[in-house]
Every structure is written in structure tokens, then in C-alpha cells.
Amino acid sequence: MRISIVISLMALTATGCSKEGGGTGGKSSGVAVKETAYPENVYFGDTHLHTANSVDAFGFGVRLGPEEALRFASGEKVMSTTGVPAKLDRPLDFLVIADHSDGLGVTKRIYDAPRLLLRDPLLRRWHDMMHESPEGSQRVTAELIDRAAKGTLPPAMRNPENQKENSQKIWTSHTAIVERYNQPGKFTAFMGFEYTLMPGGNNLHRVVMTRDGKDRADQILPFSALGDDDGKVEQLWDYMEAYAKKTGGKMLAIPHNSNVSNGLMFELTGPDGGPMSAAYARKRARHEPIVEVTQIKGDSESHPFLSRNDEFAGFGDAGWELGNLTMAIAKKDSDFAGEYVREALKRGLAIEAKTGVNPYKLGMIGSTDSHTALATADENNFFGKHTGNEPNGKRAIAAQNLGTREGRFGWQYLAGGYAAVWATANTRAAIFDAMIRREVYATTGPRMKVRLFGGWDFADADLKGDYVKAGYARGVPMGGDLRQTGKGAPSFIVTALKDPLGANLDRVQIVKGWTDRNGKTQEKIFNIAWSSPETRKLGRDGKLAAVGNTVNIAKASYTNSIGAAELRTVWRDPEFNPDLRAFYYVRILEIPTPRWVLFDALRYGAKLTRDIELIAQERAYTSPIWYNPKA
């Protein structure tokens, strides 16, 4: 009997031990939620979480399924796979469980299969290793990731048709759980999956989420990248269009971890290697309105190699700048430009100048990419990338490579991030629509509130009144397009309020990118508001003195004796040229705070080496506002 037949006969359901109707579950239909006239509230969530239904997550050891994930995200206490009680200080507002479409649930099926029926020697060896020990299970997953990158998975795993029956069972069981936990107005649970395109180990992954409920989601299966060794992501876009045509529903795709794509995520060329066409640029922009700019596997805003005058570029880059996802191919200097979002935004302007279409008009969000089923981005509540680095005293210095190669260690993982969405209600439709219009921002974990409006006549007096109403009435919010409706330079209302349970704010910056008269892309950082302005003055170079540091290393603590609880200003571009394309986004920095590794040292007596980064300045990135003189 072939393994493909064995797998198809396994009685599989989505993992999870809670009974139907338990926890915070509730009917999602028939609930009327009143929407506000314009987005008055920001909602924090995670669009990128994996459970035991993901081939790698189960292999790494996670045994929590979608139900536990939804219970945890909505504020309930659960027990982690390794037996550690887990609970968020504050529940999230929404969640996308994005289990891998490739091999959906396959490692669990190999684990559960009777050994005698596994004819393939490799699958039999993986079965034995997973049963042998957690370490053996993690080695299986490392091998599996490498084989997926090389296209050398066993035939039964490479053929999507072999998995169709089982995927259907898992998917419909999963959508039933998601539907039950969706509570409009209180907690939004989205249907979604991850498309794991990875030619040669170069990360071209996308999270795909729908605006719709179970009735439409069950008409399709998550789209698999298995067998696509050429890296043609447009096949995913075709699938998304077919879904819309078949069901009348809507999907969007969210690229992530461009920082380990070895330059392929944000190319200047089209799929044939020639200049990007307007049609290709338009198709990409239509399906991918936002990008995951920060998560556990590093931050993809910018890199010091690209932004040499930016003292805060390169957040969370340690280890991830060495090579692609599996470390199969080392990174070259020429790769960086195709990997970081700020450069992609600049490339978008250049492509638009040639084709009339901007393929990289991207809003920015953060998410976790946790493979523990626990959506937490809090430094003092970090449950790791996978069960191999759930809380313990050795995880900071242990090798944590995603393939079988050396190169990365536990401390190089970030604890973040979250997606922040300005929406008219906490519902699938309102949050999804906000993502489409890019009225979103990314945080590396803290839940700071950030507003950005662009217009032509904003002044300081607007901050004394209802500036939000003024922002919508006389301008555009983050993610919008500024059109030449006024004279002079555009002005921007920017406000930032600290996380009420977190650290004070250091500064507010505007990052501007533009194309000059020669068609070359440029960038500049403007410090526009900061704490202690009476003692901290801008230098002639536009730089600002450091805010200070209150972190107590021995106690893994800090104080809010420096920084500001709120920063707000109206800023006008002093270098505006009405003839040049440009974008503007806001970056907010907190005062320095302890990283999760310091909390580990305090709790477990973890031994930390000198190269480990103990302190960080957490931050947020808004979606840009674009200016096009021809719009």
C-alpha cells in the first residue's frame, strides 16, 4: 500500500481538545454591529499564526490546534505544548490562523500512521524520529524544510492531489472552529492560510486571508506551492481571482519575511526577467495591498547597507542578514535592495514613473509568525518561534536554525509583532476593508496608538480641536493618496500615544522617499517630535541626541522617568517639490526597554553571552501617504 493511500484513509480533524460550543465560541451570523462614520478605533491583532495543522509546526512539536489558538488570542488561559500556563495580559481584537497549505496536517498523519504501512523509507525514518524525542521531531522538520526548498520531498507529499481528501477534511473542520469563535464587535476570527513559495530556500511566502465566512471558504481549498520550483507567485493571484469569481468573495495576500528572500521579493523585473510591465504591476498591487514588515524572524523595514544615514535602520537584523530562509544560499550585497520595504516603496515610485503603475504601494503591518499556536508579541510573555524555544533557560543561546545548517541562534528571534488597523468596527468586513485601503500600521509588540493624516492646509490649531474629523474631512489618512488640491507644501498631522501598559515614547520621525529629477530614488529621515524638547535639540545634521536609558539589567526592568506619554505635531515638508513623486510614513520609537532574553535571565538564570542584544527600542511603522504630481 502506498503512503498516499494510507494518508488519505487517516481519519483526520483539526487538532484541539475543547468541546464544540465551549470557551468563548459563539455564532458569528445574525449579529448586527453598528459601524462608526469614520474609523474611530484601532484594533490590534495577528494575521500570521500557525497551529498543529502546519506541517512544520507539528514537526517542531506543537500540539495545540486552532481552537486553543483562538481561545488564547481572545484572552483565555491555555496550557502550552510544553506545559507552561499561557495567557495574554490583554486579548487581541482579531486573529488569522495561517497554517501552511503545503502538506496541510501531513506531519501529524505521518506521526499517527501505523509504522508498518509506511512503505517509503524516508517517511518511516521521520515517523521513528518524531516518536523518539522532541529533538528528533525538530530534526525531521529541519530536513523537511530543506527538502521543500530543494523540491526533493517524497512524491506523496509533493503531489497536491494525494493530499486533497485530507486537506478538505482539515480545512472544513478548521473553518467550522473559526466561524464559531468569530464574535462581531468583540473578537474577529478570519479564514486564511499561508502560501509557502520557497524556490531554493528563498522566502516568497504569503499569508492569504478572506473577507468571508465558512460558506464561501468551504468552496475552495488553500492553494499549495508544492511543485512550483520556478517561484511564479502570479499563480497565487490567479487562484485568488478564481476564488472571487466562483464565490463572490474577496481575498488579499500579505508578503512576509522579505528579509530572507535573497533579493527576490521586491524585484524591478517581471517574471520573464525583463522590465516589469504595467499589467504585472497592476495585478500585484491589486492582490497585495499590505506587507508584513516585522515579525519573529526579523524586521524588514530597512537595512544599514541601504539607509546609511539612518541610525535606527537594521532593527532585529542579527542573523537574518546572512542568507536566505534555509541558509542554503548566502546573501550578497546586491540582494538587500530587493528585500526591504523602504527600498520597495522607492522602487515602486521608479516603476510607476516608467509604467504608470506602482506595484509596491504597500501598507505596513506586523504579526508574529509563531508556530506555537500562541499569538503573543510581548517581550515579557514570549513563547518562542516554535515549541523548541518555548520558555526555558537555554533557548537564547541554542541554535535555532530553520533548516539543517548553522547560522542562527535563539536570541536573534524577535518577540514581535502586531498588526494595528483603524476600522469602523471590529468585524471581518471593516477590518479587511481597512487593510485594502492600507489604513494600518505595524508595531514590534507595543500597542501604541498612531495617527497620520496628510493634506494641504493643516496647522497647529487643528490639534486643539477634533483633528481626526479634520483629517478625514480635509485630507487623507495613512495609506492614502495626496492630490494637488492646495498651494505650497503638504502638511501632516501626526499623533502618537504610548501603550498604556508600556514604555514612554522617544521620538516621532517621518521617512520620506522620492524620485529626483534624474529618476533616481532618494530618502531622508526627519525628526519631527520628541520628548524633552527643552534639552534635546536637533543638530545641524538633523540628528537628535539619544533619549537615555533606564534599563536595569539585573532586574530586567525600566522606568518611565524619561520619554513622553504622548507626542503630536503638524509637520510641513520643508523640501517639497510639486513635480516629484514621493511617499511619507511615520516611525515611532519607544525609550529603551528589556528584550525577552533579559526576562529569561531573570526567570531561569539563563547564561547570556556578550554578543546577545539585551535592550531594544520598540517601534511602530505607519503605512505611507503617497504624492503623485500627475494624480
Secondary structure, 3 states (H helix, E strand, C coil): CCHHHHHHHCCCCCCCCCCCCCCCCCCCCCCCCCCCCCCCEEEEEEEEECCCCCHHHHHHCCCCCHHHHHHHHCCCCEECCCCCEECCCCCCCEEEECCECCCCCHHHHHHHCCHHHCCCHHHHHHHHHHHHCHHHHHHHHHHHHHHHHHCCCCHHHHCHHHHHHHHHHHHHHHHHHHHHHCECCCEEEECEEEECCCHHHCCCCEEEEECCCHHHHCCCCCCCCCCCCCCCCHHHHHHHHHHHHHHCCCEEEEEECHHHCCCCCCCCECCCCCECCHHHHHHHHHHCCEEEEEECCEECCCCCCCCCCCCCCCCCCCCCCCECCCCCCECCHHHHHHCCHHHHHHHHHHHHHHHCCCCCCCEEEECCCECCCCCCCCHHHCCCCCHHHCCCCCCCCCECCCCCCCCCEHHHCCCCCEEEEEECCCCHHHHHHHHHCCCEEEECCCCCEEEEEEECCCCHHHHHCCHHHHHHHHEEECCCEECCCCCCCCEEEEEEECCCCCCCEEEEEEEEEEECCCCCEEEEEEEEEECCCCCCCCCCCCCCCCCCCCCECCCCECCCCCCECEEEEEEECCCCCCCCCEEEEEEEEECCEECHHHHHHHHHCCCCCCCCCCEECCEEEECCEEECCCC
